[in-house]
């Protein structure tokens, strides 16, 4: 029989959510709003945590999925009136930084890579190869813009101008988000929104982070040495545990590795 002592002080709990990988990718480790929704919801709602800590390690990816994850975190933080702390590991760049900036405070390691506030679109052009191989590309559309940016045709000035306009709009959205979240902490640095990256203490100096600290000691300094950590991580689908999605997971691993490789990781 368990007897609750009325004057016994409860031990503070911090919910820890791990957010790792390329955002919007495929495979069982995909970092998307749908994939992480359950763990984020539980982190804020289960028990009575004193705070939620985010372990962020992402080179970026889909701007929409980044925004959805960040919005979910902010909505729950406001509803539950809980502080949110982000701890950057290797990298929180582009969409990874978008997610980190959903926190009230951002902490980095001295070697963490932070920033890359910009938007990128990359691809290949194969029209010369097709010509050399004697292959004729046949495309029929209803709508003059339907085949825009076709990688098997030469780029047109109109398509490039349209793409640059889209990228500019997405970039403005990203900048507005960061300014809205970081406010007066941001330094007046001309390179801040150019896609430049910042390392450790330099990220703190330009206002993209609040300090150099690691999760456990920082949370203990705020909530006491007896604080407990309750972790919430993605669950692997049942079939994937038996190798039913090996091909998808292999491609996802390649995507993930390519994303981190952009930052020398």
Secondary structure, DSSP 8 states (H G I E B T S, - for coil): -----TT-----EEEEEEEES-BT--STT-B-HHHHHHHHHHHHHSS--SEEEEEEEE--B-HHHHHHHHHHHHHHHHHHT-EEEEEEEEEEETHHHHHHTTSSEEEE-TT-EEE--S--------HHHHHHTT-------SSTTTTTT-TTS---HHHHHHHHHHHHHHHHHHHHHHHHHHGGGS---TTTTTT-EEETHHHHHTTS-SEE--HHHHHHHHH-TT-EEEEE-----TGGGGTTTHHHHHHHHHHHHHHHHTTT-
